[in-house]
Amino acid sequence: MSIPQSRQRILEQQRAAFAWQCVQAVQRTDFASEYGQLAREAASLVQMHGLGQTLAFLASKAKDQQNEHRQLARDLSRWVSQQLLGTPRDDLREWIVRQASVAEYRRATLEALAFLAWLKRFAEAELVKEGADA
């Protein structure tokens, strides 16, 4: 099933707008640079390990503190759940494990990768300091 071109363009604009909002919100934190680095790596993590395992990894690194791992997991979960379920959730892991069909999980992964492409672009432009490792 193909998405009409104008609808696809609007979806891309929405992804970009949400990614921009996420980066702008993180700029005022003490973990902005770390979030930027993590945003650069996130799509690779999803491709290598899967969306569910990536979210589990981010949660394991978050512990009880507000940090770049928790924020990225929340941003990613909110975007994907809004697109697939119609309502934003701070943590998508339970849905993935208990409810998602194989087709829904595949769609969630593709949506996550599309969103992360925008997040990476904006994070590189706004958060990653010059001279940081690529």
DSSP file (Angstrom, degrees, kcal/mol; ACC not computed):
  #  RESIDUE AA STRUCTURE BP1 BP2  ACC     N-H-->O    O-->H-N    N-H-->O    O-->H-N    TCO  KAPPA ALPHA  PHI   PSI    X-CA   Y-CA   Z-CA
    1    1 A M              0   0    0      0, 0.0     2,-0.4     0, 0.0     0, 0.0   0.000 360.0 360.0 360.0 125.5    0.0    0.0    0.0
    2    2 A S        -     0   0    0      1,-0.0     3,-0.0     0, 0.0     0, 0.0  -0.749 360.0-130.9 -99.2 141.9    1.5    3.3   -1.1
    3    3 A I        -     0   0    0     -2,-0.4     5,-0.1     1,-0.1    -1,-0.0  -0.762  34.8-104.6 -88.4 131.6    1.0    6.6    0.7
    4    4 A P     >  -     0   0    0      0, 0.0     4,-2.6     0, 0.0     3,-0.2  -0.223  31.6-115.8 -54.3 146.8   -0.1    9.5   -1.5
    5    5 A Q  H  > S+     0   0    0      1,-0.2     4,-2.3     2,-0.2     5,-0.2   0.865 112.9  49.2 -57.9 -42.3    2.7   11.9   -2.2
    6    6 A S  H  > S+     0   0    0      1,-0.2     4,-2.0     2,-0.2    -1,-0.2   0.886 112.6  48.3 -67.1 -36.5    1.2   14.9   -0.4
    7    7 A R  H  > S+     0   0    0     -3,-0.2     4,-2.3     2,-0.2    -2,-0.2   0.890 110.9  51.1 -68.4 -38.7    0.4   12.8    2.7
    8    8 A Q  H  X S+     0   0    0     -4,-2.6     4,-2.4     2,-0.2    -2,-0.2   0.902 109.2  50.9 -63.6 -40.8    3.9   11.4    2.7
    9    9 A R  H  X S+     0   0    0     -4,-2.3     4,-2.2     2,-0.2    -2,-0.2   0.910 110.1  49.6 -63.6 -42.0    5.3   15.0    2.5
   10   10 A I  H  X S+     0   0    0     -4,-2.0     4,-2.3     2,-0.2    -1,-0.2   0.908 109.9  51.2 -63.2 -41.7    3.1   16.0    5.4
   11   11 A L  H  X S+     0   0    0     -4,-2.3     4,-2.6     2,-0.2    -2,-0.2   0.909 109.3  50.5 -62.7 -42.1    4.3   13.0    7.5
   12   12 A E  H  X S+     0   0    0     -4,-2.4     4,-2.6     1,-0.2    -1,-0.2   0.903 110.3  50.1 -60.8 -41.2    7.9   13.9    6.7
   13   13 A Q  H  X S+     0   0    0     -4,-2.2     4,-2.6     2,-0.2    -2,-0.2   0.891 110.4  49.8 -64.5 -39.2    7.2   17.5    7.9
   14   14 A Q  H  X S+     0   0    0     -4,-2.3     4,-2.4     2,-0.2     5,-0.2   0.906 110.8  49.4 -66.4 -41.5    5.6   16.1   11.1
   15   15 A R  H  X S+     0   0    0     -4,-2.6     4,-2.6     2,-0.2     5,-0.2   0.945 113.1  47.3 -59.4 -47.8    8.6   13.9   11.8
   16   16 A A  H  X S+     0   0    0     -4,-2.6     4,-2.6     1,-0.2    -2,-0.2   0.912 111.6  50.5 -61.5 -43.4   10.9   16.8   11.2
   17   17 A A  H  X S+     0   0    0     -4,-2.6     4,-2.2     2,-0.2    -1,-0.2   0.906 112.8  45.5 -63.7 -42.4    8.9   19.1   13.5
   18   18 A F  H  X S+     0   0    0     -4,-2.4     4,-2.4     2,-0.2    -1,-0.2   0.912 113.0  50.1 -69.1 -40.8    8.8   16.6   16.3
   19   19 A A  H  X S+     0   0    0     -4,-2.6     4,-2.4    -5,-0.2    -2,-0.2   0.915 111.1  49.7 -61.4 -42.7   12.5   15.8   16.0
   20   20 A W  H  X S+     0   0    0     -4,-2.6     4,-2.7     1,-0.2    -2,-0.2   0.917 110.0  50.9 -61.1 -44.0   13.2   19.6   16.0
   21   21 A Q  H  X S+     0   0    0     -4,-2.2     4,-2.1     1,-0.2    -2,-0.2   0.900 110.0  50.2 -60.7 -41.8   11.1   20.0   19.1
   22   22 A C  H  X S+     0   0    0     -4,-2.4     4,-1.7     2,-0.2    -2,-0.2   0.926 112.4  46.2 -62.8 -45.6   13.0   17.1   20.9
   23   23 A V  H  X S+     0   0    0     -4,-2.4     4,-1.6     1,-0.2    -2,-0.2   0.907 112.0  51.0 -65.7 -42.1   16.4   18.6   20.1
   24   24 A Q  H  < S+     0   0    0     -4,-2.7     4,-0.5     1,-0.2    -1,-0.2   0.888 109.6  50.6 -63.3 -38.5   15.3   22.1   21.2
   25   25 A A  H >< S+     0   0    0     -4,-2.1     3,-0.6     1,-0.2    -1,-0.2   0.859 111.4  48.1 -67.3 -34.9   14.0   20.7   24.5
   26   26 A V  H >< S+     0   0    0     -4,-1.7     3,-2.4     1,-0.2     5,-0.2   0.750  91.9  79.2 -78.3 -24.8   17.3   18.9   25.2
   27   27 A Q  T 3< S+     0   0    0     -4,-1.6    -1,-0.2     1,-0.3    -2,-0.2   0.793  91.3  53.7 -54.3 -29.6   19.4   21.9   24.4
   28   28 A R  T <  S+     0   0    0     -3,-0.6    -1,-0.3    -4,-0.5     2,-0.2   0.328  95.0  90.7 -90.6   8.2   18.7   23.4   27.8
   29   29 A T  S X  S-     0   0    0     -3,-2.4     3,-0.8     1,-0.1    38,-0.0  -0.554  82.8-120.4-101.0 167.6   19.8   20.2   29.7
   30   30 A D  T 3  S+     0   0    0      1,-0.2     4,-0.1    -2,-0.2     3,-0.1   0.468 112.4  54.3 -82.9  -1.0   23.2   19.2   31.1
   31   31 A F  T 3>  +     0   0    0     -5,-0.2     4,-2.5     1,-0.1    -1,-0.2   0.061  69.7 116.9-117.1  24.3   23.2   16.1   28.8
   32   32 A A  H <> S+     0   0    0     -3,-0.8     4,-2.4     1,-0.2     5,-0.1   0.918  77.3  46.9 -59.7 -47.2   22.6   17.8   25.5
   33   33 A S  H  > S+     0   0    0      1,-0.2     4,-2.2     2,-0.2    -1,-0.2   0.905 113.2  48.9 -64.1 -41.3   25.9   16.8   23.9
   34   34 A E  H  > S+     0   0    0      2,-0.2     4,-2.5     1,-0.2    -1,-0.2   0.885 110.2  51.6 -65.4 -39.4   25.5   13.2   25.1
   35   35 A Y  H  X S+     0   0    0     -4,-2.5     4,-2.9     2,-0.2    -2,-0.2   0.918 108.5  52.7 -61.8 -42.9   21.9   13.1   23.7
   36   36 A G  H  X S+     0   0    0     -4,-2.4     4,-1.6     2,-0.2    -2,-0.2   0.923 110.4  46.3 -58.9 -45.9   23.3   14.4   20.4
   37   37 A Q  H  X S+     0   0    0     -4,-2.2     4,-1.1     1,-0.2    -1,-0.2   0.919 113.9  48.5 -62.6 -43.8   25.9   11.6   20.3
   38   38 A L  H  X S+     0   0    0     -4,-2.5     4,-1.5     1,-0.2     3,-0.5   0.883 107.7  54.8 -65.2 -38.9   23.2    9.0   21.2
   39   39 A A  H  X S+     0   0    0     -4,-2.9     4,-0.5     1,-0.2    -1,-0.2   0.851 104.5  55.4 -62.8 -33.7   20.8   10.3   18.5
   40   40 A R  H  < S+     0   0    0     -4,-1.6     4,-0.2    -5,-0.2    -1,-0.2   0.820 115.6  37.7 -66.5 -30.4   23.6    9.9   16.0
   41   41 A E  H  X S+     0   0    0     -4,-1.1     4,-1.9    -3,-0.5     3,-0.3   0.605  92.6  89.0 -95.7 -14.8   23.9    6.2   16.9
   42   42 A A  H  X S+     0   0    0     -4,-1.5     4,-2.3     1,-0.2     5,-0.2   0.859  84.0  52.0 -61.7 -42.6   20.3    5.3   17.5
   43   43 A A  H  X S+     0   0    0     -4,-0.5     4,-2.6     1,-0.2    -1,-0.2   0.898 109.5  51.5 -62.5 -38.7   19.3    4.2   14.0
   44   44 A S  H  > S+     0   0    0     -3,-0.3     4,-2.6    -4,-0.2     5,-0.2   0.899 108.4  51.8 -63.5 -39.8   22.2    1.9   13.9
   45   45 A L  H  X>S+     0   0    0     -4,-1.9     4,-2.8     2,-0.2     5,-0.6   0.921 111.0  47.4 -61.7 -43.5   21.2    0.3   17.2
   46   46 A V  H  X5S+     0   0    0     -4,-2.3     4,-1.8     3,-0.2    -2,-0.2   0.916 113.7  48.0 -64.7 -42.9   17.7   -0.2   15.9
   47   47 A Q  H  <5S+     0   0    0     -4,-2.6    -2,-0.2    -5,-0.2    -1,-0.2   0.896 119.2  38.6 -65.4 -40.0   19.0   -1.7   12.6
   48   48 A M  H  <5S+     0   0    0     -4,-2.6    -2,-0.2    -5,-0.2    -1,-0.2   0.878 134.9  16.1 -78.4 -38.6   21.4   -4.1   14.4
   49   49 A H  H  <5S-     0   0    0     -4,-2.8     4,-0.4    -5,-0.2    -3,-0.2   0.614 105.4-108.3-115.7 -16.6   19.4   -5.1   17.4
   50   50 A G     X< -     0   0    0     -4,-1.8     4,-1.9    -5,-0.6    -1,-0.2  -0.111  32.7 -83.6 100.1 157.1   15.7   -4.2   16.7
   51   51 A L  H  > S+     0   0    0      2,-0.2     4,-2.6     1,-0.2     5,-0.2   0.921 124.5  50.6 -64.4 -46.2   13.4   -1.6   18.1
   52   52 A G  H  > S+     0   0    0      1,-0.2     4,-2.1     2,-0.2    -1,-0.2   0.921 112.7  44.9 -60.9 -46.0   12.4   -3.5   21.2
   53   53 A Q  H  > S+     0   0    0     -4,-0.4     4,-2.5     2,-0.2    -1,-0.2   0.856 111.8  53.6 -68.4 -33.9   16.0   -4.3   22.2
   54   54 A T  H  X S+     0   0    0     -4,-1.9     4,-2.6     2,-0.2    -2,-0.2   0.934 110.0  46.8 -65.1 -44.7   17.1   -0.8   21.6
   55   55 A L  H  X S+     0   0    0     -4,-2.6     4,-2.3     1,-0.2    -2,-0.2   0.886 112.5  50.6 -63.5 -37.7   14.4    0.6   23.8
   56   56 A A  H  X S+     0   0    0     -4,-2.1     4,-2.2    -5,-0.2    -2,-0.2   0.905 110.2  49.9 -65.7 -40.9   15.3   -2.0   26.5
   57   57 A F  H  X S+     0   0    0     -4,-2.5     4,-1.7     2,-0.2    -2,-0.2   0.937 110.9  48.9 -61.3 -47.3   19.0   -1.0   26.2
   58   58 A L  H  X S+     0   0    0     -4,-2.6     4,-1.0     1,-0.2    -2,-0.2   0.906 111.6  49.7 -60.7 -41.6   18.1    2.7   26.6
   59   59 A A  H  X S+     0   0    0     -4,-2.3     4,-1.1     1,-0.2     3,-0.4   0.881 107.7  53.9 -64.7 -37.9   15.9    1.9   29.6
   60   60 A S  H  < S+     0   0    0     -4,-2.2    -1,-0.2     1,-0.2    -2,-0.2   0.836 111.1  46.0 -67.0 -30.6   18.7   -0.1   31.2
   61   61 A K  H  < S+     0   0    0     -4,-1.7    -1,-0.2     1,-0.2    -2,-0.2   0.648 104.1  64.5 -83.0 -16.3   21.1    2.9   30.9
   62   62 A A  H >< S+     0   0    0     -4,-1.0     3,-1.6    -3,-0.4    -2,-0.2   0.845  71.1 168.3 -77.4 -34.4   18.5    5.4   32.2
   63   63 A K  T 3<  -     0   0    0     -4,-1.1    -1,-0.2     1,-0.2    -2,-0.1  -0.270  69.3 -39.0  51.8-136.9   18.3    3.9   35.7
   64   64 A D  T 3  S+     0   0    0      2,-0.1     2,-0.3     0, 0.0    -1,-0.2   0.336 116.8  90.9-100.1   6.4   16.4    6.3   38.0
   65   65 A Q  S <  S-     0   0    0     -3,-1.6     2,-0.8     1,-0.0     5,-0.2  -0.683  80.8-112.7-107.0 156.6   17.9    9.5   36.7
   66   66 A Q        +     0   0    0     -2,-0.3     2,-0.3     4,-0.1    -2,-0.1  -0.771  61.2 138.1 -81.9 115.2   16.9   11.9   33.9
   67   67 A N     >  -     0   0    0     -2,-0.8     4,-2.5    -4,-0.1     5,-0.2  -0.846  68.6 -79.4-148.1-176.6   19.5   11.5   31.3
   68   68 A E  H  > S+     0   0    0     -2,-0.3     4,-2.4     1,-0.2     5,-0.2   0.837 124.1  53.0 -61.4 -34.9   20.1   11.2   27.5
   69   69 A H  H  > S+     0   0    0      2,-0.2     4,-2.3     1,-0.2    -1,-0.2   0.942 111.8  43.8 -66.9 -47.8   19.1    7.5   27.4
   70   70 A R  H  > S+     0   0    0      1,-0.2     4,-2.3     2,-0.2    -2,-0.2   0.913 115.2  49.7 -63.3 -42.2   15.8    8.1   29.2
   71   71 A Q  H  X S+     0   0    0     -4,-2.5     4,-2.9     2,-0.2    -2,-0.2   0.915 111.7  46.9 -66.2 -42.9   15.0   11.1   27.1
   72   72 A L  H  X S+     0   0    0     -4,-2.4     4,-2.7     2,-0.2     5,-0.3   0.913 112.2  50.3 -66.1 -41.4   15.8    9.4   23.8
   73   73 A A  H  X S+     0   0    0     -4,-2.3     4,-2.5    -5,-0.2    19,-0.2   0.911 113.7  46.5 -60.9 -41.8   13.7    6.4   24.8
   74   74 A R  H  X S+     0   0    0     -4,-2.3     4,-2.7    -5,-0.2    -2,-0.2   0.928 113.1  48.0 -67.0 -45.7   10.8    8.7   25.7
   75   75 A D  H  X S+     0   0    0     -4,-2.9     4,-2.2     2,-0.2    -2,-0.2   0.934 115.3  44.8 -60.8 -46.6   11.1   10.7   22.5
   76   76 A L  H  X S+     0   0    0     -4,-2.7     4,-2.4     1,-0.2     5,-0.3   0.919 114.5  48.4 -64.8 -45.0   11.2    7.7   20.3
   77   77 A S  H  X S+     0   0    0     -4,-2.5     4,-2.5    13,-0.3    12,-0.5   0.912 111.0  51.0 -62.3 -43.0    8.4    5.9   22.1
   78   78 A R  H  X S+     0   0    0     -4,-2.7     4,-2.0    12,-0.2    -1,-0.2   0.925 112.8  45.1 -62.1 -45.0    6.2    9.0   22.0
   79   79 A W  H  X S+     0   0    0     -4,-2.2     4,-2.0    -5,-0.2    -2,-0.2   0.963 116.7  43.0 -65.6 -50.5    6.6    9.5   18.3
   80   80 A V  H  X S+     0   0    0     -4,-2.4     4,-2.6     1,-0.2     5,-0.3   0.912 115.2  48.7 -65.2 -43.1    6.2    5.9   17.3
   81   81 A S  H  X>S+     0   0    0     -4,-2.5     4,-2.7    -5,-0.3     6,-0.9   0.882 109.5  53.4 -65.8 -36.7    3.2    5.3   19.6
   82   82 A Q  H  X5S+     0   0    0     -4,-2.0     4,-0.8    -5,-0.3    -1,-0.2   0.917 114.0  42.9 -61.5 -42.0    1.5    8.5   18.3
   83   83 A Q  H  <5S+     0   0    0     -4,-2.0    -2,-0.2    -5,-0.2    -1,-0.2   0.888 126.7  29.2 -73.1 -39.6    1.8    7.3   14.7
   84   84 A L  H  <5S+     0   0    0     -4,-2.6    -3,-0.2    -5,-0.2    -2,-0.2   0.842 133.5  26.8 -91.7 -36.0    0.8    3.7   15.3
   85   85 A L  H  <5S-     0   0    0     -4,-2.7    -3,-0.2    -5,-0.3    -2,-0.1   0.567  97.0-122.2-107.5 -12.1   -1.5    3.8   18.2
   86   86 A G  S  <<S+     0   0    0     -5,-0.8    -4,-0.2    -4,-0.8    -3,-0.1   0.435  87.4  72.5  85.6  -1.2   -2.9    7.3   17.9
   87   87 A T  S    S-     0   0    0     -6,-0.9     2,-0.2    -9,-0.0    -2,-0.2  -0.992  84.5-112.1-145.9 137.6   -1.8    8.3   21.4
   88   88 A P        -     0   0    0      0, 0.0     2,-0.4     0, 0.0   -10,-0.2  -0.480  29.6-169.7 -74.8 137.5    1.7    9.0   22.7
   89   89 A R        -     0   0    0    -12,-0.5    -8,-0.3    -2,-0.2     3,-0.2  -0.968  23.4-142.7-122.0 141.4    3.2    6.7   25.3
   90   90 A D  S    S+     0   0    0     -2,-0.4     2,-0.4     1,-0.2   -13,-0.3   0.742  94.4  32.9 -72.4 -23.2    6.4    7.3   27.2
   91   91 A D        -     0   0    0    -14,-0.2     4,-0.3     1,-0.1     3,-0.3  -0.951  57.6-179.7-140.8 116.1    7.4    3.7   27.0
   92   92 A L     >  +     0   0    0     -2,-0.4     4,-2.2   -19,-0.2     5,-0.2   0.477  60.8  95.4 -91.9  -5.0    6.6    1.5   24.0
   93   93 A R  H  > S+     0   0    0      1,-0.2     4,-2.5     2,-0.2     5,-0.2   0.891  81.8  50.4 -60.2 -44.1    8.2   -1.7   25.3
   94   94 A E  H  > S+     0   0    0     -3,-0.3     4,-2.9     1,-0.2     5,-0.5   0.908 110.6  50.0 -64.0 -40.2    5.1   -3.3   26.8
   95   95 A W  H  >>S+     0   0    0     -4,-0.3     5,-2.6     1,-0.2     4,-2.2   0.923 111.5  49.6 -61.1 -43.9    3.1   -2.8   23.6
   96   96 A I  H  <5S+     0   0    0     -4,-2.2    -2,-0.2     3,-0.2    -1,-0.2   0.924 117.8  39.2 -60.5 -45.3    5.9   -4.4   21.6
   97   97 A V  H  <5S+     0   0    0     -4,-2.5    -2,-0.2    -5,-0.2    -1,-0.2   0.882 129.3  25.4 -75.3 -40.0    6.2   -7.4   23.9
   98   98 A R  H  <5S+     0   0    0     -4,-2.9    -3,-0.2    -5,-0.2    -2,-0.2   0.757 132.3  16.0-101.1 -27.7    2.5   -8.0   24.6
   99   99 A Q  T  <5S+     0   0    0     -4,-2.2    -3,-0.2    -5,-0.5    -4,-0.1   0.751  85.5 104.1-122.9 -31.7    0.4   -6.6   21.8
  100  100 A A      < -     0   0    0     -5,-2.6     2,-0.1     4,-0.1    -4,-0.0  -0.327  55.6-143.2 -67.7 132.3    2.3   -5.9   18.6
  101  101 A S     >  -     0   0    0      1,-0.1     4,-2.7    -2,-0.1     5,-0.2  -0.348  33.7-100.3 -77.7 171.2    1.9   -8.3   15.7
  102  102 A V  H  > S+     0   0    0      1,-0.2     4,-2.3     2,-0.2     5,-0.2   0.913 126.2  49.1 -60.4 -42.4    4.9   -9.0   13.5
  103  103 A A  H  > S+     0   0    0      2,-0.2     4,-2.3     1,-0.2    -1,-0.2   0.903 111.9  47.9 -64.8 -41.7    3.5   -6.5   10.9
  104  104 A E  H  > S+     0   0    0      2,-0.2     4,-2.7     1,-0.2    -2,-0.2   0.891 111.5  50.5 -65.9 -39.5    2.9   -3.8   13.5
  105  105 A Y  H  X S+     0   0    0     -4,-2.7     4,-2.4     2,-0.2    -2,-0.2   0.909 110.6  49.5 -64.7 -41.4    6.4   -4.3   14.9
  106  106 A R  H  X S+     0   0    0     -4,-2.3     4,-2.3    -5,-0.2    -2,-0.2   0.923 112.6  47.4 -62.5 -44.2    7.9   -4.0   11.4
  107  107 A R  H  X S+     0   0    0     -4,-2.3     4,-2.4     1,-0.2    -2,-0.2   0.897 110.8  51.8 -64.2 -40.6    5.9   -0.8   10.8
  108  108 A A  H  X S+     0   0    0     -4,-2.7     4,-2.5     2,-0.2    -1,-0.2   0.897 109.9  50.0 -62.0 -40.6    7.0    0.6   14.2
  109  109 A T  H  X S+     0   0    0     -4,-2.4     4,-2.4     2,-0.2    -2,-0.2   0.923 110.8  48.2 -65.0 -44.6   10.6   -0.2   13.3
  110  110 A L  H  X S+     0   0    0     -4,-2.3     4,-2.1     1,-0.2    -2,-0.2   0.899 113.1  48.3 -63.2 -40.1   10.3    1.6   10.0
  111  111 A E  H  X S+     0   0    0     -4,-2.4     4,-2.4     2,-0.2    -1,-0.2   0.894 110.0  52.4 -66.6 -39.7    8.6    4.6   11.6
  112  112 A A  H  X S+     0   0    0     -4,-2.5     4,-2.8     1,-0.2    -2,-0.2   0.922 110.0  48.2 -61.4 -44.2   11.3    4.7   14.2
  113  113 A L  H  X S+     0   0    0     -4,-2.4     4,-1.5     2,-0.2    -1,-0.2   0.888 110.8  50.6 -64.9 -39.3   14.1    4.7   11.6
  114  114 A A  H  X S+     0   0    0     -4,-2.1     4,-1.1     2,-0.2    -1,-0.2   0.916 114.1  44.7 -64.8 -42.5   12.4    7.5    9.6
  115  115 A F  H  X S+     0   0    0     -4,-2.4     4,-2.3     1,-0.2     3,-0.4   0.920 110.2  54.5 -65.9 -44.1   12.0    9.6   12.8
  116  116 A L  H  X S+     0   0    0     -4,-2.8     4,-2.6     1,-0.2    -1,-0.2   0.780  99.4  62.1 -64.4 -27.1   15.6    8.9   13.9
  117  117 A A  H  X S+     0   0    0     -4,-1.5     4,-1.7     2,-0.2    -1,-0.2   0.926 109.3  41.5 -62.7 -43.0   16.9   10.1   10.5
  118  118 A W  H  X S+     0   0    0     -4,-1.1     4,-2.4    -3,-0.4     5,-0.3   0.913 113.6  52.6 -68.3 -43.4   15.5   13.6   11.3
  119  119 A L  H  X S+     0   0    0     -4,-2.3     4,-2.7     1,-0.2     5,-0.2   0.910 108.8  50.6 -60.5 -42.1   16.6   13.5   14.9
  120  120 A K  H  X S+     0   0    0     -4,-2.6     4,-2.6     2,-0.2     5,-0.2   0.925 109.4  50.8 -61.0 -45.6   20.1   12.6   13.9
  121  121 A R  H  X S+     0   0    0     -4,-1.7     4,-1.8     1,-0.2    -2,-0.2   0.939 115.1  41.2 -58.7 -49.0   20.2   15.5   11.4
  122  122 A F  H  X S+     0   0    0     -4,-2.4     4,-2.4     2,-0.2     5,-0.3   0.876 113.6  53.0 -70.2 -37.0   19.0   18.1   13.9
  123  123 A A  H  X>S+     0   0    0     -4,-2.7     4,-2.7    -5,-0.3     5,-1.9   0.910 109.1  49.8 -64.3 -41.8   21.2   16.7   16.7
  124  124 A E  H  <5S+     0   0    0     -4,-2.6    -1,-0.2    -5,-0.2    -2,-0.2   0.898 115.6  43.6 -62.5 -39.3   24.3   16.9   14.5
  125  125 A A  H  <5S+     0   0    0     -4,-1.8    -2,-0.2    -5,-0.2    -1,-0.2   0.850 130.2  20.9 -74.4 -34.5   23.4   20.5   13.7
  126  126 A E  H  <5S+     0   0    0     -4,-2.4    -3,-0.2    -5,-0.1    -2,-0.2   0.720 130.3  27.0-110.6 -25.9   22.4   21.7   17.1
  127  127 A L  T  <5S+     0   0    0     -4,-2.7     2,-0.5    -5,-0.3    -3,-0.2   0.753  90.6  87.5-115.6 -32.0   23.9   19.5   19.8
  128  128 A V  S   <S-     0   0    0     -5,-1.9     2,-0.1   -92,-0.1     3,-0.1  -0.618  71.4-133.3 -82.9 124.6   27.1   17.8   18.7
  129  129 A K    >   -     0   0    0     -2,-0.5     3,-1.7     1,-0.1    -2,-0.1  -0.420  30.1 -93.0 -75.5 149.1   30.2   19.9   19.4
  130  130 A E  T 3  S+     0   0    0      1,-0.3    -1,-0.1    -2,-0.1     3,-0.1  -0.306 112.7  28.8 -57.2 141.3   32.8   20.3   16.7
  131  131 A G  T 3  S+     0   0    0      1,-0.3    -1,-0.3    -3,-0.1     2,-0.1   0.414  86.0 138.6  86.5  -2.8   35.6   17.8   16.9
  132  132 A A    <   -     0   0    0     -3,-1.7    -1,-0.3     1,-0.1    -4,-0.0  -0.435  65.9 -90.0 -72.5 151.8   33.4   15.1   18.5
  133  133 A D              0   0    0      1,-0.1    -1,-0.1    -2,-0.1     0, 0.0  -0.313 360.0 360.0 -62.1 142.8   33.9   11.6   17.1
  134  134 A A              0   0    0     -3,-0.1    -1,-0.1   -94,-0.0    -2,-0.0   0.440 360.0 360.0 -84.0 360.0   31.7   10.7   14.1
